[in-house]
Amino acid sequence: MPRRTSGRVTLQDIADRVGVTKITVSRALREPQRVSLPLRLRIEAASAELGYIPNHAAGALASGRSHSVALLIPSLSNAVFSDIQRGIEEGLRAAGYQLLIGHTGYSILEEERLIDTYLGYGVDGLVLSGTRHTEHAERLLRRAGVPVVETLELTPAPLDINVGLDQTAAGRALTETFIARGYRRIGFLGARMDHRAQLRMAGWEAALRAADLSTEYCLTTPQPSSYRLGGEMLGSMLQRWPALEAVFCCNDDLAAGALFECQRRRLAVPDALALAGFNGLDIVEATTPPLATVVTPRRRIGEVIAERLLARLGGQPCRPQSEDLGFEVRCGGSIG
């Protein structure tokens, strides 16, 4: 069997094995309904025997479509992003699209580099985690001519499609829940403090100011969040402000760590201290008591993103707009 210098099996190799033309092989693999069943089975058998791997790059050049969409996420281990990924992936897979994953590490400069890279590979669309980008990245996206989705937060001026939730409103609603339950000294505990964490903190501040309450009980760090860090930071808060009545943690990992620290100190939750997190991860139902949190519709966000992308890729026009999928404040047992 003759091979090309790369060693890659080609359509012509399959055609020679079966005794048909290369066009017939291509048609059998791409549009099997146009080829008789006996011939299609022979071509598929030869393809499997020879180890044929489709050249998607060549197919993209021929069709003008790569049938791939890039999703850029800040963290590969955070369940918030994996839930969105699954929602997008399932919707796109049914339509024959492949989801490619890029890791930004919470850096807009790395996001810019990945945008440049994926556009260079001819992806059919991009999904970005957030609404803040470098000026160069925005220029690339506006000139690319492909659908662009910004997600997880909302913006009044989206680049193209925006699907997410109002992070500030969610932070405010959770803080107002504390206030409505009679808490007055309400702290904010935040890690990493990316844009979404800052928006949640802005909601906490707005609710306290509206109720004429102090915003001094605030402790943040650029470190990545973890259970351990949540416990350590709560310990620092209690040492500095022993009269604290409640703490809003910017995510569920920190809230769980804070709860474990309360249990280590034999501080009853919520009697001695009320706690709440953000996102509605599985951990909040596994703790005792269950943690209060803001439940975000991550899977649904991913599904809607896939729907909007496929509509655009199918030729349906869409004005730049923001789509708010909302949130739910769940009190659990950690708020009295």
RAJO-V584742 format. One record per residue. N is the residue number from 1. RES is the residue in three letters. SS is DSSP state (alpha for helix, beta for strand, coil for the rest). Layout:
n->(N	N)
res->(RES	RES)
ss->(SS	SS)
//
This chain:
n->(1	2	3	4	5	6	7	8	9	10	11	12	13	14	15	16	17	18	19	20	21	22	23	24	25	26	27	28	29	30	31	32	33	34	35	36	37	38	39	40	41	42	43	44	45	46	47	48	49	50	51	52	53	54	55	56	57	58	59	60	61	62	63	64	65	66	67	68	69	70	71	72	73	74	75	76	77	78	79	80	81	82	83	84	85	86	87	88	89	90	91	92	93	94	95	96	97	98	99	100	101	102	103	104	105	106	107	108	109	110	111	112	113	114	115	116	117	118	119	120	121	122	123	124	125	126	127	128	129	130	131	132	133	134	135	136	137	138	139	140	141	142	143	144	145	146	147	148	149	150	151	152	153	154	155	156	157	158	159	160	161	162	163	164	165	166	167	168	169	170	171	172	173	174	175	176	177	178	179	180	181	182	183	184	185	186	187	188	189	190	191	192	193	194	195	196	197	198	199	200	201	202	203	204	205	206	207	208	209	210	211	212	213	214	215	216	217	218	219	220	221	222	223	224	225	226	227	228	229	230	231	232	233	234	235	236	237	238	239	240	241	242	243	244	245	246	247	248	249	250	251	252	253	254	255	256	257	258	259	260	261	262	263	264	265	266	267	268	269	270	271	272	273	274	275	276	277	278	279	280	281	282	283	284	285	286	287	288	289	290	291	292	293	294	295	296	297	298	299	300	301	302	303	304	305	306	307	308	309	310	311	312	313	314	315	316	317	318	319	320	321	322	323	324	325	326	327	328	329	330	331	332	333	334	335	336)
res->(MET	PRO	ARG	ARG	THR	SER	GLY	ARG	VAL	THR	LEU	GLN	ASP	ILE	ALA	ASP	ARG	VAL	GLY	VAL	THR	LYS	ILE	THR	VAL	SER	ARG	ALA	LEU	ARG	GLU	PRO	GLN	ARG	VAL	SER	LEU	PRO	LEU	ARG	LEU	ARG	ILE	GLU	ALA	ALA	SER	ALA	GLU	LEU	GLY	TYR	ILE	PRO	ASN	HIS	ALA	ALA	GLY	ALA	LEU	ALA	SER	GLY	ARG	SER	HIS	SER	VAL	ALA	LEU	LEU	ILE	PRO	SER	LEU	SER	ASN	ALA	VAL	PHE	SER	ASP	ILE	GLN	ARG	GLY	ILE	GLU	GLU	GLY	LEU	ARG	ALA	ALA	GLY	TYR	GLN	LEU	LEU	ILE	GLY	HIS	THR	GLY	TYR	SER	ILE	LEU	GLU	GLU	GLU	ARG	LEU	ILE	ASP	THR	TYR	LEU	GLY	TYR	GLY	VAL	ASP	GLY	LEU	VAL	LEU	SER	GLY	THR	ARG	HIS	THR	GLU	HIS	ALA	GLU	ARG	LEU	LEU	ARG	ARG	ALA	GLY	VAL	PRO	VAL	VAL	GLU	THR	LEU	GLU	LEU	THR	PRO	ALA	PRO	LEU	ASP	ILE	ASN	VAL	GLY	LEU	ASP	GLN	THR	ALA	ALA	GLY	ARG	ALA	LEU	THR	GLU	THR	PHE	ILE	ALA	ARG	GLY	TYR	ARG	ARG	ILE	GLY	PHE	LEU	GLY	ALA	ARG	MET	ASP	HIS	ARG	ALA	GLN	LEU	ARG	MET	ALA	GLY	TRP	GLU	ALA	ALA	LEU	ARG	ALA	ALA	ASP	LEU	SER	THR	GLU	TYR	CYS	LEU	THR	THR	PRO	GLN	PRO	SER	SER	TYR	ARG	LEU	GLY	GLY	GLU	MET	LEU	GLY	SER	MET	LEU	GLN	ARG	TRP	PRO	ALA	LEU	GLU	ALA	VAL	PHE	CYS	CYS	ASN	ASP	ASP	LEU	ALA	ALA	GLY	ALA	LEU	PHE	GLU	CYS	GLN	ARG	ARG	ARG	LEU	ALA	VAL	PRO	ASP	ALA	LEU	ALA	LEU	ALA	GLY	PHE	ASN	GLY	LEU	ASP	ILE	VAL	GLU	ALA	THR	THR	PRO	PRO	LEU	ALA	THR	VAL	VAL	THR	PRO	ARG	ARG	ARG	ILE	GLY	GLU	VAL	ILE	ALA	GLU	ARG	LEU	LEU	ALA	ARG	LEU	GLY	GLY	GLN	PRO	CYS	ARG	PRO	GLN	SER	GLU	ASP	LEU	GLY	PHE	GLU	VAL	ARG	CYS	GLY	GLY	SER	ILE	GLY)
ss->(coil	coil	coil	coil	coil	coil	coil	coil	coil	coil	alpha	alpha	alpha	alpha	alpha	alpha	alpha	alpha	coil	coil	coil	alpha	alpha	alpha	alpha	alpha	alpha	alpha	alpha	alpha	coil	alpha	alpha	alpha	coil	coil	alpha	alpha	alpha	alpha	alpha	alpha	alpha	alpha	alpha	alpha	alpha	alpha	alpha	alpha	coil	coil	coil	coil	coil	alpha	alpha	alpha	alpha	alpha	alpha	alpha	alpha	coil	coil	coil	coil	beta	beta	beta	beta	beta	beta	coil	coil	coil	coil	coil	alpha	alpha	alpha	alpha	alpha	alpha	alpha	alpha	alpha	alpha	alpha	alpha	alpha	alpha	alpha	alpha	coil	coil	coil	beta	beta	beta	beta	beta	beta	coil	coil	coil	coil	alpha	alpha	alpha	alpha	alpha	alpha	alpha	alpha	alpha	alpha	alpha	alpha	alpha	coil	coil	coil	coil	beta	beta	beta	beta	beta	coil	coil	coil	coil	coil	alpha	alpha	alpha	alpha	alpha	alpha	alpha	alpha	alpha	alpha	coil	coil	beta	beta	beta	beta	beta	coil	coil	coil	coil	coil	coil	coil	coil	coil	beta	beta	beta	beta	coil	coil	alpha	alpha	alpha	alpha	alpha	alpha	alpha	alpha	alpha	alpha	alpha	alpha	alpha	alpha	coil	coil	coil	coil	coil	beta	beta	beta	beta	beta	beta	coil	coil	coil	alpha	alpha	alpha	alpha	alpha	alpha	alpha	alpha	alpha	alpha	alpha	alpha	alpha	alpha	alpha	alpha	coil	coil	coil	coil	coil	coil	coil	beta	beta	beta	beta	coil	coil	coil	coil	coil	alpha	alpha	alpha	alpha	alpha	alpha	alpha	alpha	alpha	alpha	alpha	alpha	alpha	alpha	coil	coil	coil	coil	coil	beta	beta	beta	beta	coil	coil	alpha	alpha	alpha	alpha	alpha	alpha	alpha	alpha	alpha	alpha	alpha	alpha	alpha	coil	coil	coil	coil	coil	coil	coil	coil	coil	beta	beta	beta	coil	coil	beta	coil	coil	coil	alpha	alpha	alpha	alpha	coil	coil	coil	coil	coil	beta	beta	beta	beta	beta	coil	alpha	alpha	alpha	alpha	alpha	alpha	alpha	alpha	alpha	alpha	alpha	alpha	alpha	alpha	alpha	alpha	coil	coil	coil	coil	coil	coil	coil	beta	beta	beta	beta	coil	coil	beta	beta	beta	beta	coil	coil	coil	coil	coil	coil)
//
